[in-house]
Amino acid sequence: MKYIGIDLGGTGIKAGVVDEKGNILCKADCPTGVERGYEAVIRDMAGLCEAVVQKAGMSMDDIAAIGIGLPGIYDPATGLVPFCTNLHWHQVPVTAEMHKYLDKPVYIDNDATVAGLAESVAGVSAGAKVSIFVTLGTGVGGGIIVDGKPYSGPHGVASEIGHMITVVGGELCTCGNRGCWERYASATAIIREGRKFAQAHPDCAIAKAVGGDLDAITAKTVIDLAKSGDPDAAKLFDDYVTHLCVGLVNLINLYDPEIIALGGGVSHSGQFLLDAVNEKLPSMVFYKTMPYAKIELAKLGNDAGIIGAAMLGRK
């Protein structure tokens, strides 16, 4: 059977026809147009499904199910998306709206969760009984995969790993709490600390790298300087890796995964990041003499959302 996977984002919608093994057979995309309201966006999602099936030379009869990955929470008990900040959605009946246009089973989950599912089917975590995907971007998201299925919990929020509180009374998070892991382990955290340091030390290499325009500092600015051996950037990066490893070891202690796959913008630093994590993590793991999760780089990139969403419907 074939499946349709939809990767719904704040600016664009991507859809693809995917086979049982997670191979994308055909893709299509369109703008989201959030300002038009959820009805128009969901109508376009349904239209994109029909378009990508036609493009693949198939009909909807060839499709077993439709999966949707979105940047928010889905409540399987009600069929509603309680909130999806990037889309300005609150209590949106996505399943019912999709069924106005397409008579196919619809499965929905968080975008990071479906990316983790994709990695477990066709990526670096393939074959693992328990794996976790961690995306290190603007925030920190995650996907927990057990026996080939995403674990999102009875309320659909089990994979919100970025909101583990790792620093009591720490940085204010966008969620309203303080000290959430994503305030310390995201690309945003590196940017914040880089700008703070450059403001206090205007002659540092970080400030010079952006010509004194501190708003131009990115995570890549800091990481590239750390790679080149700048001591200030190296210290900031080491502090970042410490916070990252605190969350990773919590996940290891909770779930005992075989693999933790790192994705998102910070993961583009590649082996430099892996080496730093693998140097620091062993001293933090509880069972010193037992095997623990391999830390790997996710490999499916931008296709993970389509593949993982499609695999939600695979039985």
N, C-alpha and C positions, 0 to 999 in steps of 0.2 A: 504493500500500500504506500501511498504518498500522503504527505501532510503539508499544510501551509503554516509557516511561521511568520508572525508579524512582530517587528521590533518597533514599538511606538515610543517616539521621543518628543521632546518639547518643540523641536524645529522640523523634524522629518519623520516620515513613516516608511519603513522598509519591509518588504514582504518577499518570501521565497517559497518555492516548491521544494520539498526536502524528502529524500528517501529514507528507508528504515535505518540505514547506517549513518545518517547525518550528513549525507552529501547534498549540497544545494544544486538543484537541476536548473533553476531559473530564478532571476531576481527582478524586482521592480521597486520603484519608490515614488514618493510624492511629498510635498510640503505638508506639515501638520495643520497650520492655520488655527492655532489654539483659540484665537480671539473670536472665532465663529461659533463657539459653543460645542459641547460634546456630541450633539446629534449629528452635526455636519462632519466632525472628525471621524465618528464611527461609520457614517455612511461612506466616507472616502476609504476607510479601511476595508469595508466589504467590497467596494468597487475595485480596490487594488488586488484583492484576492481573485476576483474574476479575471482581471487583466493579466495577472501573472500566470494563472492557469492556462489562459488562452495563448499567452506567449510561449508557454512550454509545450503547446500542441496537445493539450489535454482538455478534459471537461471536469466539472465539479463532481461527476460520478466517480472519478479516479481518486478523489480526496477523501481520506478517512476522517480527518478532524482538522480544526484550526486552533492554533495556539497563539497567545498574545503575551509578550513581555512588556511591562510598562513600568515607569519610574514611580511606583507607589505601592499601595497595599491593596490586596484583593481579599474579600471575605467570602470563602467558599460556601458558607452557610446561607448567605443571602443573595449571592450573585452580584453583589455591589462592590464598587471601588469606593471605600469610605473617604479616602483622600489621595490625591495625586498632585503634589505641590506644583511641579513644573507645568502641568496642564490646567491648573486651577479647577480641578474636579473635586466634587464632594458628593458622596452617595450617588454615584453614577451607575445606572443599570447596564453595564457593558454587554453582558451576555444576552439580555432581553433585546437590546438594540441591534446586536449583530444578527439575532434570529429573525428580525424583520426583513432581512435581505438574503440570508443564507441559511439553509436547513442542514446545518452540520453541527456536530458537537463542538463546543467552544471551551477551551481551557485557558486560564489566565494565571500569571504569577508575576512576581517582581522581576525587573530586568536583570539584576545581578544574580538572582536565583536561577533564571533560565540560562544565563551565561555559564554558570557552574554546571548545569545539566548538560549543556553543549560540550564542555570540556570532558565530562565524564563519559560521553558517548563517542565523540570523535576527536578529542583533544588530548592534552597531556595526562588527564586523569582516567583515561579509558582503561577499564578492567578493574579499577579500584572498588572495593566494597563500600568504603566510606571516604569521601573526598570533600574538600571545602575550597570554594573559589573566593578570593578576596580581591576586590577591585579598589585600587588606590588612585583615586581621581580627585575631583572637587570635594567629595566626601569619601567615606569608606562603605562599600556595600559588600554583600556576601551571598553565597549560595551553598547550602549544606545538602549534600547528596548522599543518601543511604540506600544501598541495594538498588541503584539505578533510578531512584525516585527523589525528587526534591523534598526536603523536609521543611515545611513552612509553619507547622503547628496548626492547632484547631482554629486560631484566629488570624492566620496568615501573616504573622509578624516574627516568626522564629528566626529568620535569616537577617534580621536587622542588627548585624554584628557591630556595625559602626557606632552603635549607641550603647555598647557596653561602657559602663563608667570605669575608667582606668585611673583617673586622677581625681580624688575626692575634692570638691570645691574648685576644680580647675577652670579652664577656659569655657566661656559661655558658648553653648552649641545652638545651632539654628532650631533644634527641637525644643529648646527652652531649658534643658538640663545643663549642668556644668560637668566638665571633665570627661565627656564622651570620647571614646577611642578615636573617632574620626577627626576630632580637633587636634590630634597629635600625630596621626598616622596617614593623613591625606596629603595630596599635593598642596592644598591650601595651607596646611600647617607649615610646610617648608617655606612657602612664600611669605607667610606671616612672620616667621622667625628670621628669614633673610632680610626682610624690609626693616624689622625692628633693629637688627644688628647694624645694618647699613646706616640707619638714621643716627644711631649712637656712635658710629665709627665711620664718618663720611670719607675717610681716606682708605677704607678697606677695599679689597679686590672686588667684592660684590658690588659696591657702589660704582667703582670705576668701570666694571663690565657693562653697565647700563648708562654710562655717561652722566651719572648723578641723578638720573630719572628713576627714583625708587619705585614708582608705579610700574616700571617696565621689568622689575625683577620677577622671574618665574621660578618654578621648581627646577627647571632645567638649568637656569643660571647658576643656582647654588650647587646642584649635583655636578655639573661640568667643571666648576672650579674645584670641588672636592676631588674629582677624578684627577685633576691636574696637580694636586698636591697643596693647594692653598690651605693653610692651617685653620683659618677661621671657618671657611666653608666645610672643611673636613670635620670640625667639631660640631657644627650645626647638623651635618648629615649623620654623624655618630649618635647625637642626641635623638634624631628622628628614628634611626634604626632601633635604638633602645625602646622607644615607645611602640614601634611596630612590633617588636618581639614580645613585649608584654601582652599585647592582644593575641599574637600567634600562640604563645604558650598557654594562654587561657583556653583557646580553641582546642589545642592539643589535649589539655587536661580534661576538657569536657567531652570531646567527641572521639578522641583517639583515631584521627583520620590517617589513611595511608599516604595521602598526598594533600598538600595545600598549594593551590595554584594562585600565583599573583598576577593580576592583570591591571589595566588602567594606566594612566600616564606615567606614574612613577616607575612602573615595571619596565618602561622603555629604557631605563638605565641598565637593564640586562644583568650581565654577570657581576658587574660592580655591586649591584644591590644584593644579588644572591650570596656573593662572597661575604659581604658585611653581615647579613642575616645569619648565615651558617657559622660565622665566627662567634657571634654573640649568643645565639639561641641555646646551644648545648648546656651552658652553665645555668640556664633558667628552667630547663625541663625537669620535671619532678622525678621520674624514674630514670636515674642516670645510667643504669645498666641494661635498659630495655630499648628496643627499637622505637623510633617515633617518626612522625610524618616527614616525608621528603618535602622540601620546599622547592617548587619548580615555577618556571614562567609559563603563564597561559599562552597558548599558541594560535587560537582561532581568531583573535582580533575582532574586527568589526562584524565578522560573520557569526559570531557567537550568539548574538541576540536572535537572529533568524533561526539558526539551527536549534537552539535550546527551546525556543517557543514552540517550534514544530514538534519537538520530542515530548512535549507535555501530553500530546494526544496519543503517543505510542504505547500500546499495551504489551 
